Amino acid sequence: MGRLFGTDGARGIANSELTCELSMQIGRATAMLLSDGNRKRPRVLIGTDTRISSQMLQSAIAAGLCSVGADVLILGVLPTPAVAFLVKEYGYDAGVMISASHNPCEYNGIKIFKSDGYKLPDELEEQIEAIILDRSIVPEVKIGGDVGRIRSSDMPRFDYIEHLLETVDCDFSGIKIALDCANGSASFTAPDLFTELGADFEVISAVPNGININRDCGSTHTESLQRFVTDNNCAVGFAFDGDADRLLAVDENGNVVDGDKIVAICAKYLKEKGRLKNDTAVVTVMSNLGFHDFCEKNSIKAEVTTVGDRYVLEKMLDGGFSIGGEQSGHVIFLDYATTGDGQLTAIQLLQIIKKSGKKLSELAAEIDMYPQIMINVRVSNIGKVRYNNDMEIKKAVANAEKELFGTGRVLVRVSGTEPLIRIMVEGKDENKIRQIAEELATVIKERLI
């Protein structure tokens, strides 16, 4: 992780850690790097999620961009993958998404996409950090007619929805669907998308007020959607996160179908259709051992990366693979998108349900998952830094790995987006792995809080 940018952009508590001043500086540094290209006046588009601080930070970063001569197109509230699609579709130099994804409303973040729709590589993020923190170069502030302009448009939302519609080719009538929009970006796109698809759907958590994004809803809190699906006899439920780049599904019985199972279902379908490039799916070290068993049974190769959708994408690009994802619900269909897209994933999964004639529970039952216990331990920022050098924690993790040798595994890591140490213990004996996870959490709390 860099000094400002983590695994998914610059992120922090809005107006405290991620300030207007810092946002303006990121805008200036970004515009300065872009102006080194062929265009004298770079063009940048900006989208936001629904959290209360997003418009404040949008104004700051737009001001920074314009002050160094960039023109800005304000997209309004849109999903992160819409920004990634539109920056390439419209031929802009960069796209900015202001969102903290699945985090609570007090957080916010800045994600930057290149002109090809991919997130900035580490080296460009490091150049931005050097301009801001080291003053390696001072951006030239423009005056008079060289100052950038800001305009806005409602058309990008419809262009994005049209793009999603073009990725499926079947009739979705006859399937009752529930949509949980997390009071976030999907609230502005999912109802229109599923209306155009001719689907029979109900929507919950789609009345954002600036502070209820991800609150007891969406992909991080699926309980209300699970109840809604069973209470209303829905065939499937889809839970997005705040910026709609993640998706978790709920089957007709109210059971959650996570990213591992979604990738497995879609990878098998693509293989059957001859569209799974190199017969490979990409996942992270967090993916369940049951996923790997499923792949082996279906002659699908599983490539493994470190945690983070950017690393999944890198592996997909390097190997020429068509699908990859994370257990948390980031799923990338590289034939259609340059980043995870919750709504794209939902309609691809829905197409498989429709064409197979199977219930989601039947498709998911083909993947036999191992029990996993996950515990997030909130630590101080200093604690996050100290984690890698704490010998007592290393000893506890090594003892846990020894205890599970041959029957499970232990993964303890620092969150790239939050002040958390994430513990995952997996194995066939649920009581045993729960005990091990709780013991590790106790050690980490004692050492790092």
Buried (B, 14 or more C-beta within 10 A) or exposed (E): EBBBBBBBBBBBBBBEEBBBEBBBBBBBBBBBBBBEEEEEBBBBBBBBBBBBBBBBBBBBBBBBBBBBBBBBBBBBBBBBBBBBBBBBBBEBBBBBBBBBBBBBBBBBBBBBBBBEBBBBEEEBBBBBBBBBEEEEEEBBEBEEEEBBEBEEEEEBBEBBBEBBEEBBEEEBEEBBBBBBBBBBBBBBBBBEBBEBBEBEBBBBBBEBEEBBBBBEBBBBBBEBBBBBBBEEEBBBBBBBBBBBBBBBBBBBEBBBBBBBBBBBBBBBBBBEEEEBBEBBBBBBEBBBBBBBBBBEEBEBBBBBBBBBBBBBBBBBBEBEBBBBBBBBBBBBBBEBBBBBBBBBBBBBBBBBBBEBEBBBBEBBEBBEBBBBBEBBBEBEEEBBEBBEEBEEBEEBBEBBBEBBEEEBBBBBBBBBBBBBBBBBBBBEBBEBBBBBBEBBBEBBBEBBE
